[in-house]
Amino acid sequence: MKRLILILEQQSWCGGAQRVLDVVLTSIEQDFEPVVAFPERGPFSAALQERHIETLTLPLGKYPPGRKSYRDMMAFALRTLFCTVKIASIIHRKRISLVYINGPRCLPAGVAAAWLMRRPSLFHLHLILTQKSAIVLARHCARHVTKIVACSDAAAESLLSADRRLVAKLDVFHNPTLARVRRVCLPVGHAGRADHITIGMVGRITEEKGHRILFNALGRLSAEVRNRIRLIIVGAPAEDCAEDLRYARGLEQYAKEIGLENILWTGYREDVASYYASMDVLVQPSVAEAMPLAVLEALETGIPIIASRTGGIPEIVRNEFNGLLYPTGDEQELARSVERFVTDSPLRDRLRAGAQVPLDDRFSLATFTRNIRRAVSLLCGGDSNKPAAPVYEEPFTWK
């Protein structure tokens, strides 16, 4: 009989952490039976139900991005206490062997319930901890978790800088490149149609991704350079996040106000690979980023990167080799990097050649699958030397 693992997921819509969790589920479901708890129903939970994976709901509620008010924090604390009791009940009733915490919003309740029920817990850290309150809370909870897995060295350091003793229980399993993105070998000397350069951004439309920073940088360019640029924005705001929806509406209006007209807004798309294939460069102007899947996917496709020097991005983007890095939030330096890419053909060829060099094994699906399966098996007291499960091939289809 398979042992049950309770997975606490903090959102029910598609994002990078959820796509990585899909890899985790595929990696472990040969030997374990996952039960995934969400704060509400959504496309992620619906997709798992179609795969006959049991899902539950926990009343964690919504926790808006950015700075939190005292009212937000008090409401979160009360919901956390209630969820702790409910999780403990689920652990007892279903005889859960491991509590897998896939995000910091679930961390306090998950750690407390696992500790009360004397069960091991695993915390998967997918982001850079920046806010003081979040760092303090994560540090305190992490002291009581059994195992910590971080998606990048930078994510790990954001927690270890608060408490170096946590290094004894922390491992870095880098986010993997996902198999639905196929490598496209662009010939040296490839140029955009009619000498245009296509710049892409891929991901959730939220303030931390830095769309407005890119727009401001493009506004600094001369008309001659700007007229050579085509911009593709792939992604959408989270449907249940009022802050994202306001930001997205304001972003489109702002683009019109500053004269950025040559923009294709695709909305959320499953067929991201076809958009990568049309890009000359991916721009990632994020304020904070642990290990962005868009950057991994673009490099896997052979597309160079222009990105802020933040979080885990320098772990995969080598400045002047497969991309250009600039100081986080520096619109002037971003504008210079874009101008260099647009006007300097030898530079574009050199960066494209660098982007054709495959990433090392730290970012492979096989490495991630093997590592996560071993960690889960050891925490559950199983045999970590059993033959590996089939390597994850394709993510589920989002409805």
Secondary structure, DSSP 8 states (H G I E B T S, - for coil): --EEEEEEES-SS--HHHHHHHHHHHHHTTTEEEEEEESS--HHHHHHHHTT-EEEE-------SSS--HHHHHHHHHHHHHHHHHHHHHHHHHTEEEEEEESGGGHHHHHHHHHHTT--EEEEE-S---SHHHHHHHHHHHTT-SEEEESSHHHHHHHHTT-GGGGGGEEE------TTS------TT---GGG-EEEEEES---GGG-HHHHHHHHHTS-HHHHTTEEEEEE----TT-HHHHHHHHHHHHHHHHTT---EEEEES-S-HHHHHHT-SEEEE--SS-SS-HHHHHHHHHT--EEEES-TTGGGT--BTTTEEEE-TT-HHHHHHHHHHHHH-HHHHHHHHHHHTS---GGG-HHHHHHHHHHHHHHHTT--TTS-------------
